[in-house]
Amino acid sequence: MITYFPDIYPDELVYSLLSRFYMQSGYLSYTYAAEDIYAYKQVRPDHEFINVLRPEIREIIVKTIPMEKLVEKHTMYPYYARFMRKPRRMKAFEALVSLNGNYRNLLVIPNKKEGADRYLRYCPLCAKEDREQYGETFWHRGHQMVGVNVCPIHECYLVNSNILISGKATPNLTAAEKVVPEEEEISRCNNLLEIKLAEYTLAIFQAPIDIDSNVSVGRFLHSKLKGTKYISDSGLFRNLTLFYEDYLNFYDEIKGKAKLELFQIQKIFNDYRFNFNEICELAMFLNIPIHEMVNMSLPEETQHMDMIYRRVAKELDADFDIVKTIGDAVLKAYQSNHRVQHKCGAKGYLWSKLDAELLPKVKEMIKELYGNGTDRPHKITSSLINRKLGLPDKQIEKLPLCKEEILKYEESQQHYWAREVVWATNKILKEGKPFSWKQVRNLTNMRRVNFEACLPYIDEMVEEEMAERIKHLL
């Protein structure tokens, strides 16, 4: 008989709750705990969701929190299901609440992240605060979102534990308190855009989810293109090539970030791809407020067309999605055949005057960003200068004097990495810290392979003795 069971913490995974129960209950081995917890003791504990529990355990849990809330607030269900079509979203929710049914067939859940194994992650500063407030730390849901590598609360990078999220992992329940060290070096994130994206994504993830919403994310994002250069006046033709170019430029300053391909963006807009972090990326790029992403709704004219499509579908006893697809295709073909071409003259910008006026500002901005030995250097590109000066997209490309000045600082990626290493070296030595590869890596967030690639350029930047010290860091 179970006489003790811990309370669940805010944003704690169910796996973490069961791990703490196992750790604090004095079981001799995991096997004995599994017999009391799970309906099938041979099952591998699910890190992100809930396995089928024994009735006694389920009864204890639902006394303090309903199953519906447990699924929504203590599993990764909102991450994988929020933007899915309603039927699959509801079926997955029902399967998790009832602990009956294969929700994994309904949700797209990667075992690996960008080809690499996935592990439970933690924020060292969150762990410290947990211990101060609760006397122990635990596995947070918000740290497990694929594609988000920063804790938006403390603006530091998340750390992989040794707990593998995979069906190949040995069955066990491992509490965070057992594996998260009490003292750990913090790797700060200095990229404001990466922090902003993490904050944006976490806010949407933690917001209440409308299980009954009929609004598809593809159509919602399409509606948000209205009034932008990415869609025609009729609202039927998207210019996703231009959208994609601007998307790449927007996220260019987040180093090492995997970017979406054009075909993947097309799938999202066409409601064939529902990855949470990818959709949040596009939404933040379009500057969509968080509350609108959480409560998606379509414009009245779109709702009016939907009413027509639904009426036709009902009269023909046909599937609504098929009727809508055919209807939109007919409208699009009609617009293509009857489009009126409007001629317009040049807008008459005084490009030469603007070029001359902006040149001093461009030089000053380059001087500031290139690095003075104290501040971290940036790689100088047209898109970076364009963004820092707050100019319209790609305006620098039309200003030859400014463009020429920027090209003076053109460099390979390896050369830029070398400048970063030199900056980090000077900073470490100036602050009197031990000069090691770990210190350089923490400051630059550089991978070992990138460090090795930049070494041939080190000789031209520092004295021979210092170059040798840098080369022998590994």
N, C-alpha and C positions, 0 to 999 in steps of 0.2 A: 504494500500500500504506500502511495506517495504522500508524505507528510509535509514536504516543503517544495515550493515552486516560486522562482523569482518573478518580480514584476518586469514588464517589458519597458525599455527606455524609449524616448522619442527618436524616431528615425532608425530604430534598431531592426536588423534583419531577424526573421524568425529563426534562421540557422544560429544566429548569435545568442538568442534567448535560450535555445535548447542546449547550446554549448556551455553556457553559464550554469544551467541546471545540472548538466553532467559533471562539470568541474566542482561544483559546490555541494554535491550530494554524496560524495564519498564512494562512488562505484569503483570496484576493483579493476574493471576494464570497460572499454567502449561496448563490448558485446552485451554485457549485463544491462547497460543503460539503454541500448537499442531495443532490447526485449520489452522494456517498460515504456519506451517512447513511441516506437513505430509499429504499425500493424504487421509489417513484414520486416523482421529483424535483419535480413540480408541486404536491405535496400541501402544505396549510397545516399547519405544526407544531401539534400538539394540546398546549395548555398544561396540561391536567389529566390526560391519559392518555398513550397511546403510539400513534404511527402505525406502519404496517408498516415495519420496518427492513430494511436490507440484511443478508444472512446474516453478513457479516464483522463488522458492528457488533454484531449480536445475540450472536454467538459471544464477542466481547470482553467484553460486559456479563455474560453468564451464567457466565463464568469466575470472577467475584467474587461474584455474587449470583444465585440461581435466579429464573426468571421469575415463579414464584408469589409469592416474597417481594417482588420488584420491584413487582408489581401492588399487593400489599397495603400495602407500606410507602412507596412512592414515587409513587403516583398518588392521585387523589381517589376511587378505587373504594370504600373503606370509607364515605365520606361519602354517596355516592349509593345504595349497595347494602346496607348493613348491615341495614336494617329492611324490605327488600323480601321478597316471598314467595320461598321456596327455589328454585323452578324458574327464575325470571328471574334471581335472584342468581347461581345456578350457571352459567347460560348466559352471562351477562355476564362472569363470571370466566374461563370457558373461552375466550371470544372474545378477551379481553385477553391471556391467557397464550399462546395460539396465534398471536396477531396475525392472526386470520382470523375475520371475522364482524363484523357491525355492532352493537357494544355500545351505540351511542347509541340504537338502537331499543328497547333493553331498559331503559335507565336514563333517569330524568327529569332532564335537565340544562338549567337556564335559561341563556340567553345574556345575559339582563339581570337586574338585581337591583332588584326593586320598580319596574320600568319604566325604570330607568336602565342605561346601559352598565356592564359589569363590567370591571375592570382587575386585573392582578396586583397584590397588595398586599405590604407589608413593614412590619416594626416597626423603627424607627430604632435602638433599643437592641439588638435581636437582631443587626442588621447590624453594629453596632459590635463586639459580642462575636465575631461570625463573623470579622471582619477581624483581631481580636486573636489568635484561636485558629488560623484557617486561612490568614490572609493575604488573604482575599477573602470577600465575602458571596455568598449564593445565594437562590433562590426557595424559601421554606419551604411545605410543604403546609398546615401548621396555620394559616397566615395567609390561606388562600384559602377558608375555609368561609363560605358565604353565611349571613348572619344573625348572624355573630359579628364584631364591629367592634373588639374589644379584644384586645391581647396579654396573656394571663393571667399570663405570666412576669414582665413588666415593668409591668403595669397601666397601659399607655398605649394610645391609639387607634392602630389600623393606618392606614397611609397608602397611598393609591392611587398606583401608578406611571403611566406613560403607555403601558403595554403593554396593549392592548385584548384581552380574551378574547372573541373573536367570529369567526365564519366570514368576516366582512367585512374583517378585519384583513389587511394586506399580509403575505405569507409572509416570516417572518424568525425568527431565533433570537437573542434579546437577553438577554445575561447580566445578572443583577442588579448585578454589579460596575460595569457601564457606566452604569446609570441611577439607582442609589440613592446619594444624596449622602453624603459622609462626615460633614458637620455639618448637623444639622437640628433645628429647634425641636420639643420633645417636647410633645405634648398629653396630659396626664395624665387618667386616668379616676378620678373621685372617688366613683363610684357602686359601693358594695360589692356590691350585688345583681347589677349588670351584670358585675362582675369574677368573682363566684362562678359565674354562668351560663357565662361564657367558660371558666373552669377546668373546670367540669363537662363541658361539650361537648367540649373538647379531650381530656380524659382518656378519654372514650368513643371518640372518633374514633381515637386512637392505640393503643387496646387491640387485642389480637388478635381477629380476626373468625372466628366459627364458620360456615364456608361451608355445612356440612351441617345446621345447626339447622332444625328443623321448626316451632319455636314462632313464631307470628305476633305481631307487636308489639301489634296491637289487642287480642287476647285476653290478652296479658300485662298490658297496662295495665288492662284490665277486672278482672283478678284482683287488682290492687293497690288497687282501690276497696273491697275487702272490709273491713268494720269502720269505714268512713267514712260520713259523712252523704250521700254521693253515690250510694249504691246501697241497694236494698231488702234485707231480711234473707234473702230467697230467692236473692239474687245475680243475678236476671234483669232487674231494672228499674233503669236508671241515671237519675239526676237531673242531666242535663248542663246544664240551665239554671242550677241552683245552682252546679255545678262551674264554669261559664263566668264567672259573676259573681265568684266568689272568685279565679279565674285572672286576671281583669282587675285586680282590686284588688291582687293579689300583685305583678304586674309594672308597676303604675301608676307607680312611682318611676323607672323607666328611661325617660328622656326620648327622644322621637323614635322609640321602638321600635314597629315594626309589630306589632299584636296579631292573633292568630288570630280568625277569625269562628266563631260557634257551629257552623255547618254543616261547617266544616273540621275542627273537633274531633270531630264526629260521624263524619266520614269516617275519621279516624285510628283511632277505637275500632272502626269496622266494617271495618278493613283495606282501605280504598280510597285511602288517602293515606299516603305513606311519607317525607315530607321530614324529613331528619335533624335539623335545628336545631329544628323544630317539636316533634318527638317528645321531644327532650332538654328543651325548655321544660316540657312537660307532666310529664315524669318528675321534674324537679327540684321542680316545684310540689308533686308528690305525695311528695316526700322519698324517692325510691327510690335506694338506694345505687348507686354506679357499678358495683360488681362484679356486682350483680344485672342491670343493664342490659346488661352485656357478656356475661353468661351467663344469658340469660333461660330460666326454667323455669316450668311451671304447677303449681298445687296438685294434690295427689293426687286430689281429687274430680273436678277438671277432666280430669285424665289418664284417670280411670276412665270418664268419659262419652265421651272420645275413643276409648277402646278399644271401647266399645259401638258407636259410630258407624262405626268402621273395620270391625268385624265385619259390621254391616248392609250397609255399602257393598260389602264383598267378596261377601256372599251374593247381593246384588241386581245385582252387577257395575255399580255406579253410582259416580259421582264422590263422594269423601269430603266435599268442601266443600258439595255440594248436600245430602247426607244430614244433615250437621251443621246447616246452615241450617234445614232442615225440622224437625229434632228440637228445636232451640232454640226455634223459633217455636211448636211444639206445647206445649212446657213452659211457655212464657211465657203462652200463651192459657189453659192450665189454671190457672196461678197467678192470672190475672186473674179468672177465673170462680169460683174457690173461695177467694178471699182472705178471711180472717177479720178483721173490724174490731175493734180493741181500744181501748176508751175509756180515757183517762187524764186525770187532773186537772192543774191548773196546778202547776208545780214549786215555786211559792211563794217565788220570789226576793224579797228585800226591796229592790226596785229603788230606792225613795226613799232608803233609808239608804246604799246603794251609790253612788247619784248624788251625795249630799252628801260622801261620803268621797273620791270620785275627783276632785271639782271642783278642789281645790287642785293636785293632780297634773297635771290637764289644763292649768290656767293656767300652771304652771311649764314644762310641755313645750312649750306654744305659744310662750312667751317665748323658750325655747331655740332653737326651730326657725324662728321668724319672722325672726330675724336681728337682730344688734346693731350692724351696721356693720362688724364684723370678720369674723365667720363668714358663710359663704355662706347666703343665705336659702332657705327652703323654702316651697312653697305649702301653706297649712294646709288640710287636708281631714279629714273624719271617718275615712277609711280609714287615713291616715297616723298620726293620733293613736292610733287603735285598735291599729295595728301596733307603734308605738313603746312603748306602755304594756303590750304583751303581753296584750291582752284577747282574749277569744273573738271570733270573726268577728261584726262588726256590732253588738257589744254597746253601743257608744256611741249607736246609734240608739234604744236603749231608755232612755237617760238624758237627760231633758229639760234639766236644768241644764248638763250638760257639752255637749250638742248646741248649746244657745243660745250658750255661750261660743265655740264653734268658729265658729258662723255670724257672729260679730262680725268675723271675719277673712276672710270670704268675698270673693273678688276674681276678676276676669276673668283669663284666661291672659295677655292683653296687659299688664295691670297688674302681674302677677307678673314678666313679662319685664323690665319697666321697673325693678323693684326689683333684679333681678339685674344690670342694666346699671349702676345707681348703685353697687351693691356693688363690681362689677369696677372701675369708675372710681376709687373711693376707694382700692382696693387698689393699683392701678397707680400712682397719684399718690403714695401713701404710700411705696411702694417705690422711687420715683424712676425708674421705667421710662418709655420713650417712650409717650405717650398716643396710641394708634392703634386702628383698627378690628381689626387683627390681634390685638393684645393682648387686647381685649375679647372677641373671638370665641374665643380659646384658653382664656380663663378660664370662659366661659359655655357653650361648645359651641353657640352660637346661630347659626341661619341668618340670612342677610341679610334675608330677607323677614320673619322674626320681629322682627328689630331695628327694621325700618321700622315694623312694626305697633305697637310699644310706644312710639314717640317722642311721641305726643300726651300720654302720662302723665308724661313726664319733668319738665315744667314744675312740677308740683305737688310734686315730690320734692327739687329742688335749686334753688339760686339761678339767676337769669336768665342770668348770664354762663356758668356751668357747663353749663346746659341747652343753650346755643348751641354750646358746644364739642362736646358729645355729638352734637348733631344734625348737625354738620358732619364727623363722622368718616368718613362714606361719600363 
